[in-house]
Amino acid sequence: MKSDPCCLCGSEQYRPYMRKVYALGGRPLDLVRCRGCGLIRVEPMPGAEEVRGLYTEAYFDRDFSCGVRKGTYLESEAMRVEEYREVLSVIRSYRPFGRLLEVGCAAGSFLNYAQRSGYQVEGVDISAWAAEMAREQFAVPVHVGRLMEVNFPDETFDVIFFGDLLEHEPDPVELCREARRALKPGGLLAVKTPTYVNSFYFRLARHVPKALLLGIFDLRLLRAMKLAHEGPNLPPYHLFEYSHQNLEMLCEKAGLRVLGHRTSLLVPEFLDRWNAPLLDRVVFFGFRAMKALVMKLNLPAGHVLVLGAKE
């Protein structure tokens, strides 16, 4: 099938990947894979203003976790501390201090953690509600809009962090080029995205009958991994599904030198509760063991952090 040119390689040739994964404005949306570079994207691609309209207070109230977490974004902040610690330890190994900008900072919990670690922090988010929450909770400066609209001066930041942002962005190349412009020479762009669809366990699980998976695993887990999408479909919060190779191509296209990547795996916290069924507890400890293996061997798994430097 033909579609808009791929933002990474320019190919107009795609093959169907998953049907009717999302829905927007009453129309179903598919996932397709580029035949040139393998990038997976939503088809048809929503416009920037449609995307902006998705991130109201309601998103942070119920949809931000795509059904995997219970409670609002603010109520689940404490569960992300381990993730913040892992990301900051990598960033600090390259740029241990300086001005740090988080794009897509939501309610500011990562900025708070980075500030406590010694960085001078600032944020950007398209949600006015989230920006106000960040200011109220943590007294951090947050600008409302897309990064391209804020128009920071050239060479302002030592570190720019995209945390679970790029998969929501309809024009990732422009965003990364704008980040490069705002980085100081030698500055670091750290890009973290989910990579479930490109993980080794997703590729294995796709060959298992869905009825068997539904009999073993929690439906929330299967929906998060895009192994099940029965029922009313969510809007297209993830416009792209990246691999670490795609992200490295993106950094290079934006004029950054790729420093490497680190993989990780988020362990679903709803499996970790004192009254969980035995099978859920077994799955939980299996996730913990798999996470240790993933991080030790840098295997393609649930999340990846790609690092690029401005020469």
N, C-alpha and C positions, 0 to 999 in steps of 0.2 A: 504494500500500500504506500501511497505518497502522502506527504504531509508537509508542514512548514519545515524549512531546513533545520537540521540539528544545530543547536547553539554551540556545540563543541567541535564537530567535524564537518558540518555543512551538508551532510547527506540528507536527501529527501526520501530515502527508502527506509521504511519501518516494517516490522512484523508484529502482529497482534501478540500480546503477552497475557493480559487478564481482562476479561470482559466485565463491564458494569461494576467496577470497584467503588466508584463514587457517584454522587448525584449533585447537580447544581441547577437551580431554576427549573426543576421538573425534568431535566434531561440527564440520562445516564452518561457516565464518563468511563472510558477504558484506560488501561495502561498499554503502551506500545514500546517496543525496544528498537533503538536505532541499529540498522544493519551495518553502519560504519564503525561506531565506537562502542556500542552496547549500552548506551545511556537509556534508562527507562524513564518515560514521561507520560503525563496525562494527555489524553486526546479526546476531544479538542482542548487546547490550552486556554484557560480563562484569562481575561485581560487584567491588567494591574489594578484597575478600580474594582473589579469583581473580587479580586483577592483581598484588597483592603477591607471590603465590606464583610469579610468572614470573621475578622478579629475584633468582635465586640466583647462586651463584658460577659456575654453568654458563653463565648468560647472558653474563657478562663474559669467559668463557673462549672462547666460540665464536659466540654468536648476536647479540651487540650490534651488529654491522655488517650483519646480515641477508645475510651471504654476500659482501659487497662487499670487505671487507678480510680478508687472511690474518693469522693470529696472534691473540693475546689482546688485550683492551683495554689492558693495561699495556704490551704490546710495541708498540702502535701510537700511543702518546702523542705521540711526536715529530712525527708526521704532522699533528697538529692545531694546531701552533704558528701557522701562517699564519692559520687560522680564529680563534684566540684574539686574535691581534694586530688583526685586522679588527674583531672585536666590541668589544674594549677601547678601540680608538680612537674608536668611536662613543660608548660609555658615557662616556669621559673628556671628550668635547666637551660633555656635559651636566652630569655630576657628576664632577669630576676627582679627588676624594678623599673619604674618609669610610669608614663601615662598609658592607661589601658582603656580602650573603648570596647564596649560590648554592643553589637548591633543585634536587635531582636532581644533586648534584655528583659522583656516581660516585666514582672513586678520587682525585679532588682535583686533577687536573692544571690545570684552569682556575683554581682557587683559588690554586694555587701561582704561576701567571703573574700573577694580579691582585695578590697579595701583594707580589711583586717589583716591581709597578708603583706601589706605595705605598698600597694599600687595606688596611684592617683587615678580615680576612676571616673568614667562618664558613660552614659548610655543613650541608645536610640531605640525607639519602638514605634510601630505604626498605630498602636492602640493608645488613645488618650487615657483610657481608664487604667491600663497597666502602668503607664508613665507616672500617673498621679499616685498610684499605690507605691511605686518605687520611691518617690519623693517623700511620701508620708512615713513609710516604714523605716527607710534607711538614710534619708536625707542625702541622697545621691542625685547629681544633676542628670536629668533624662530629657532628651529632645523628642518631640512627637513628629513622626513622618518616616519616610524611607531615607536611607543614608544619602542617596543622591539629592534629596531635597534639603537636607540640613546644611550642606555646602561648607564643611569645615575647611579652614585654611590648609594649604599644602604642607606636608611634612609636620603634622601635629602630634601623632601618636607613636609610641614605642611598640605597642601591641594592639592589634584589633582582633577581637574574638567573635566568630559566628558560632553560637551554640545552638544546635538544632534549629537553624534558621534557613540555610541555603535550600533545603528541600521545599520550603514555602515560597521561595522567591521566583517570580516568573521570568526575570532577566538576570541570571546568575553571573554572566560574563561582565555585564555593565557594573554589577555590584562589586565584583572582585577588583575591577579596574579602579573604581572609585575608592575602594579601601587602599589599594596601592598608592594612589595619589595622596591620601591622607596620612600614610605612614612616613616616618622619618627614614632616611637612608639607613639600611641595616635593620629596619623594623620588621616585626614578625606578624604574619597573618596566620591565625589558628582557626581551622574550620572543622567543626565537629558535626557529623550527621549520622542518623540511623542508616544502617545498611542491611536490614533484615532480608530484603528481597535478593540480595547478592551474597548471603551467608551460605556456608557449607551445609548447615542443618536445614535451611529452607529448601535447598536443591534436593536434599534427601527426602524431606517430608512431603514434597510435592508428588512423590511416587507412591506414597502410602494412601490407601483408600480413606476418603474424608470421614466416612462413618466410623472407622476405627480411631482416627484422631479425636473425633468428638466424644468417643466413648472413654478416652483416656485423659485428655487435657481440657482445662478450663476454656470456655468459648472466648473469654476476654483475651487470653493468651493467643489463641489461634487468630483472632481478629487483628491483634497488634502485629502479628507476623504475616498478615495477608494470606493466611492459609484458610480462612473462612470469612465470608462477608454476607452471610444470610441476614435477612431483615432489612429495615430501612438503612440505606447507605448514608454515611457522613458526607459532608462537602469535601472537595479536594484540598484538604489541608497540605498534603504532600503532593506537590506538582512534579517532583522528580524523585527517583530512587537511584542514588549514586553508589558506585563502587569506589574503592580508594584510587583505582586507575583513572576513573572519570574525574575525580577531584584533583588529582595531580595534573591531568590535562588542562583542567580549568585554571589552576594556578599559573601554569606555564602560559596559557593564552592571555592571561591578565598581566603578564610580564614579571612574574615572581619566580624565584629559584626555589624548587622543591627541596625541602630539607629531609623529608621522610614522613612516615605515618605510624600511628600507634592504634591498635584495635582494642576494643573492650566489649563487654557484654553487660547490659543492665539486667539485674535479677528481679523478676516481678515480685514486688513486696507483698501482694495479696496472698502469695503462697506461704509467707513467713508469719504465721500467727499461731498462738498456743493451742487453739482448738481446731486447727486445720486437719482435714482427713489425712490418713496415712499416705495416700498416693500423692497428695499435694506436698507433703513434707519431703517425700522421696524426690519429687521433681525439683523442689527448692534446693536441696543439697546437691542434686545433679547439676543444676544451674551454677551453683557456687564452684563446684569442681570444674565445670566447663569454662567458667570465666577465668579461673586461674590458668588453665591450659591455653586459652585464647590469648591472654596477655603475655604469657611466657613465650609463646611461639609466634605471636603477631598474626594469628589466623583471621581470615575474613569472617566476621561475626556480626553482632548486633549493632555496634557503633564503631566509627573510625574518626580519629583526629588527624588531619593532614596539616602540615606546617610548611609555609612558604615565606621566603625572605625577600625584602626589597633590596636589590643590589645598590 
